[in-house]
């Protein structure tokens, strides 16, 4: 399979790089409980489906299609003015073109994306009337970047590498971490879904215990799975476990905000925004965008959490995990109210 890299116009290296081995298009749809009951797997989680299952679900739905896979990258670029880039592969199909154009439109550097013959991954995001989302990704036939296709040059000059835990991508994740560490990048890991943690916990713990993960994000469900069966298994215990292996550890608690630890400092920060969630899709990714922006700006731990809460609060106000211009304005207003730095966006 021939991989064709997109042209690089001698751009400056992005500050933050996201690894998305297989490009992914989101098909977002509001659903009622009756449809969710017909779909195998736990409600609120994320488990892979085959192509025929994906097509069956899509037939039942009126979907809103969006290429917002690495929302951290788009969020950092659009909402915070941070230079970002994406490493991965996309197919030579309509979904692949949509993915590339959306990433480019969001200001994400696409010169490290490889185009391959084949199909682009798709995911169905089912949003119930409480704003909770159930994800069903289909990546079985999708093209993806392989570990031996990465090079040191992909990482040179950047500051952060952002990863999402997926056992099928473990080889390429480890290769990316190797190059990132050679080039002096810090590494951020998102635990992705409670099913991924539940089913591949030993591989995840090995990755964390390698000492190569500088920052780790987990939500409450993922945190519970990380320590399932142990005497102490609450969010605080998970935070303690993560902080033993990572410089920064964060556990998000939905409407209850988040807890975080760096060195010996532990903080708890409430959620920001009084609105009922329209859709929780992307809230974790946008929280991570805000938190990372705070770290890049050298803010203290508590202020990094507040940045995350403001950006995470902005995305739950609209369907599909995309932040509208009005919601970015809402976020910037929240930052001002809390005397936090407001990004200088020049769009």
C-alpha positions in Angstrom: 0.0 0.0 0.0 1.6 3.3 -1.1 1.4 6.1 1.3 1.5 9.6 -0.1 2.4 12.4 2.3 0.7 15.8 2.0 3.0 18.7 0.9 4.9 20.6 3.5 5.3 24.3 2.7 8.3 24.7 5.1 6.0 25.5 8.0 7.3 26.0 11.5 6.9 22.8 13.6 3.6 22.6 15.5 3.8 23.1 19.3 1.4 20.2 19.8 1.3 17.0 17.7 -1.6 14.6 17.8 -1.2 10.9 16.8 -4.4 9.6 15.0 -3.1 6.4 13.3 -6.4 6.0 11.4 -8.3 9.2 10.4 -11.9 9.0 11.7 -15.1 10.7 10.6 -17.8 11.2 13.2 -21.5 10.7 12.3 -23.4 12.4 15.2 -27.1 11.8 15.8 -29.6 12.6 18.6 -31.4 9.3 19.6 -34.0 8.1 22.0 -33.5 5.2 24.3 -35.4 2.7 22.2 -32.7 2.7 19.5 -29.9 2.6 22.1 -31.5 -0.5 23.6 -31.2 -2.3 20.2 -27.5 -1.6 19.9 -25.2 -4.2 21.5 -22.7 -3.0 24.2 -22.9 -0.7 27.2 -24.7 2.6 26.8 -22.3 5.5 27.2 -19.3 3.5 26.1 -17.3 3.0 23.0 -16.8 -0.4 21.3 -15.8 -1.2 17.8 -18.3 -2.4 15.2 -18.0 -4.1 11.8 -18.8 -2.3 8.6 -22.3 -3.9 8.2 -23.2 -3.0 11.8 -22.1 0.6 11.1 -24.2 0.7 7.9 -27.2 -0.7 9.8 -27.0 1.9 12.5 -26.5 4.7 9.9 -29.6 3.6 8.0 -31.7 4.2 11.2 -30.4 7.7 11.8 -30.5 11.2 10.7 -26.8 12.0 11.3 -24.7 15.2 11.4 -21.3 14.4 9.8 -18.2 16.0 11.2 -14.5 15.4 11.0 -13.6 16.2 14.6 -11.6 13.2 15.6 -8.7 14.8 17.4 -10.8 17.5 19.0 -7.9 18.4 21.2 -6.0 19.5 18.1 -8.8 21.5 16.6 -9.7 23.0 20.0 -6.1 24.1 20.7 -5.9 25.6 17.2 -9.3 27.3 16.9 -10.0 28.1 20.5 -6.5 28.8 21.9 -4.4 29.8 18.9 -1.8 27.1 19.5 0.0 25.7 16.5 -1.0 22.0 16.1 -0.4 19.2 13.7 -1.7 15.7 13.2 0.2 12.4 12.3 -1.8 9.6 10.7 -3.3 8.2 7.5 -6.6 8.7 5.7 -8.2 6.9 2.7 -8.6 8.0 -0.9 -12.4 8.3 -0.4 -14.9 11.0 0.2 -14.6 10.6 4.0 -10.8 11.1 3.7 -11.2 14.3 1.7 -13.7 15.6 4.3 -11.3 14.7 7.1 -8.4 16.6 5.5 -10.5 19.7 4.6 -11.9 19.9 8.1 -8.5 19.6 9.8 -7.1 22.2 7.4 -10.1 24.5 8.0 -9.5 24.2 11.8 -5.9 25.4 11.3 -4.4 21.9 12.1 -1.2 21.2 10.1 -1.8 18.2 7.8 1.7 17.8 6.3 2.3 14.7 8.5 -0.8 12.9 7.2 -0.3 10.1 4.7 -2.9 9.4 2.0 -3.4 5.6 1.4 -5.5 3.6 -1.0 -8.5 2.3 0.9 -11.3 3.6 3.2 -11.3 6.1 6.0 -12.5 5.1 9.4 -16.0 6.2 10.6 -17.7 6.4 14.0 -21.3 6.8 15.0 -21.9 9.0 18.0 -25.3 8.5 19.5 -26.4 11.3 21.8 -29.4 10.7 24.2 -31.6 13.4 25.6 -29.4 13.8 28.7 -26.5 14.7 26.5 -24.6 11.5 27.1 -22.9 9.9 24.1 -22.5 6.2 23.0 -19.7 5.7 20.4 -19.5 2.9 17.9 -16.3 3.3 15.8 -15.6 1.2 12.7 -11.9 0.9 12.0 -11.6 -2.7 10.8 -11.1 -1.9 7.2 -9.7 1.6 7.6 -6.2 2.6 6.4 -3.8 3.5 9.2 -0.2 4.7 9.6 2.2 1.9 10.7 5.0 2.2 13.2 7.7 1.8 10.6 6.3 4.8 8.6 7.0 7.3 11.4 10.3 9.2 11.3 12.2 11.5 13.7 11.4 14.4 11.4 7.7 14.1 12.2 8.5 15.2 15.8 11.4 17.6 15.5 10.8 21.0 17.0 7.4 20.2 18.6 6.8 20.4 22.4 4.0 17.9 23.1 2.7 14.6 21.7 -0.9 13.9 22.4 -2.1 10.2 22.3 -5.3 8.3 22.8 -5.0 4.8 24.3 -6.0 2.0 21.9 -4.6 -1.5 22.1 -4.8 -2.0 18.3 -2.5 1.1 17.9 -0.1 0.0 20.7 2.8 -0.6 18.3 2.6 2.8 16.6 1.9 4.5 19.9 5.1 3.0 21.4 7.1 4.0 18.2 5.7 7.6 18.4 6.7 7.8 22.1 10.2 6.6 21.3 10.7 9.4 18.7 9.0 12.0 20.9 11.4 11.2 23.8 14.4 11.3 21.5 13.3 14.8 20.3 12.6 16.1 23.8 8.7 16.2 23.6 6.4 15.7 26.6 3.8 13.0 26.1 0.1 13.3 27.0 -2.2 10.2 27.2 -6.0 10.0 27.2 -7.5 6.7 28.4 -10.1 6.8 25.6 -13.0 4.7 27.0 -13.9 2.5 30.0 -14.2 -0.5 27.7 -10.6 0.0 26.4 -9.3 0.2 30.0 -11.4 -2.7 31.2 -10.4 -5.1 28.4 -6.7 -4.1 28.0 -5.8 -2.9 31.5 -2.5 -4.8 31.8 -1.2 -3.3 28.6 -2.3 0.1 29.7 -0.7 -0.2 33.1 2.6 -1.3 31.4 2.5 1.8 29.2 1.9 4.0 32.3 4.6 2.3 34.3 7.2 2.8 31.5 7.6 6.4 32.9 7.3 7.9 29.4 3.8 9.4 30.0 4.1 12.9 31.4 0.4 13.8 31.5 -2.6 11.4 31.8 -6.3 12.2 31.6 -9.0 9.8 32.8 -12.7 10.3 33.3 -14.5 8.8 36.3 -15.5 5.6 34.5 -12.0 5.0 33.1 -10.5 5.7 36.5 -12.9 3.1 38.1 -11.8 0.5 35.5 -8.1 1.2 36.0 -8.3 0.0 39.7 -11.3 -2.4 39.4 -11.1 -5.1 42.1 -8.7 -3.2 44.3 -9.5 -2.2 47.8 -9.2 1.5 47.0 -10.8 2.2 43.6 -12.4 5.7 43.7 -11.3 8.7 41.6 -8.8 9.8 44.3 -7.1 6.4 44.4 -6.9 6.4 40.5 -5.4 9.9 40.7 -2.8 8.7 43.2 -2.0 5.7 41.0 -1.6 7.9 37.8 0.5 10.5 39.7 3.0 7.8 40.7 3.9 7.3 37.0 3.1 10.7 35.4 4.2 14.3 36.2 0.6 15.5 35.9 -2.5 13.4 36.5 -6.1 14.5 35.9 -9.4 12.7 36.6 -12.5 14.5 35.2 -15.7 14.0 37.2 -18.4 15.3 34.8 -20.7 17.8 36.4 -18.6 17.6 39.6 -15.5 19.1 37.9 -12.1 17.5 38.2 -9.3 16.5 40.5 -5.6 16.8 39.5 -2.1 16.2 41.0 1.4 17.5 40.1 4.3 16.6 42.4 2.7 16.8 45.9 0.0 19.4 45.0 -3.6 18.1 44.7 -6.4 20.4 43.5 -10.2 20.0 43.0 -11.9 22.4 40.7 -15.7 22.5 40.1 -17.2 22.3 36.6 -17.9 25.7 34.9 -21.2 26.5 33.2 -24.7 26.1 34.6 -26.2 24.8 31.3 -27.6 21.2 31.0 -25.4 19.3 28.5 -26.8 19.2 25.0 -24.1 16.7 24.0 -21.1 15.5 26.1 -19.2 14.5 22.9 -15.8 16.0 22.9 -16.0 17.5 26.5 -13.0 15.4 27.6 -11.0 16.4 24.5 -11.8 20.1 25.0 -11.0 19.9 28.7 -7.6 18.5 27.7 -7.1 21.3 25.2 -7.7 23.9 27.9 -5.5 22.1 30.4 -2.7 21.7 27.9 -2.9 25.4 26.9 -2.5 26.2 30.6 0.6 24.0 30.8 2.1 25.5 27.7 1.5 29.0 29.2 3.2 27.9 32.4 0.1 28.3 34.6 -0.2 26.7 38.1 -2.1 23.4 38.3 -5.3 24.9 39.6 -5.5 27.4 36.8 -4.8 24.7 34.2 -7.8 22.8 35.6 -9.9 26.0 35.4 -8.8 26.5 31.7 -9.9 22.9 31.1 -13.2 23.4 32.8 -14.0 26.5 30.7 -13.2 24.8 27.4 -14.9 21.5 28.3 -18.0 23.5 29.4 -18.1 25.2 26.0 -18.4 22.1 23.9 -21.4 20.5 25.8 -23.5 23.5 24.7 -23.9 22.2 21.1 -24.4 18.9 19.3 -21.5 17.0 17.8 -18.5 18.0 19.8 -17.9 21.1 17.7 -17.6 24.4 19.4 -19.6 27.2 17.7 -18.1 30.8 17.5 -20.8 31.8 20.1 -19.5 29.1 22.5 -15.9 30.1 22.0 -17.0 33.6 23.0 -18.8 32.2 26.0 -15.6 30.4 27.0 -13.5 33.5 26.6 -16.0 35.4 28.8 -15.7 32.7 31.5 -11.9 33.0 31.3 -12.1 36.8 31.8 -14.5 36.4 34.8 -12.0 34.1 36.4 -9.0 36.3 35.7 -7.5 33.6 33.4 -5.5 34.4 30.3 -7.7 34.9 27.3 -6.1 33.5 24.1 -5.2 35.9 21.4 -6.9 34.4 18.4 -6.2 35.8 14.9 -8.6 34.0 12.6 
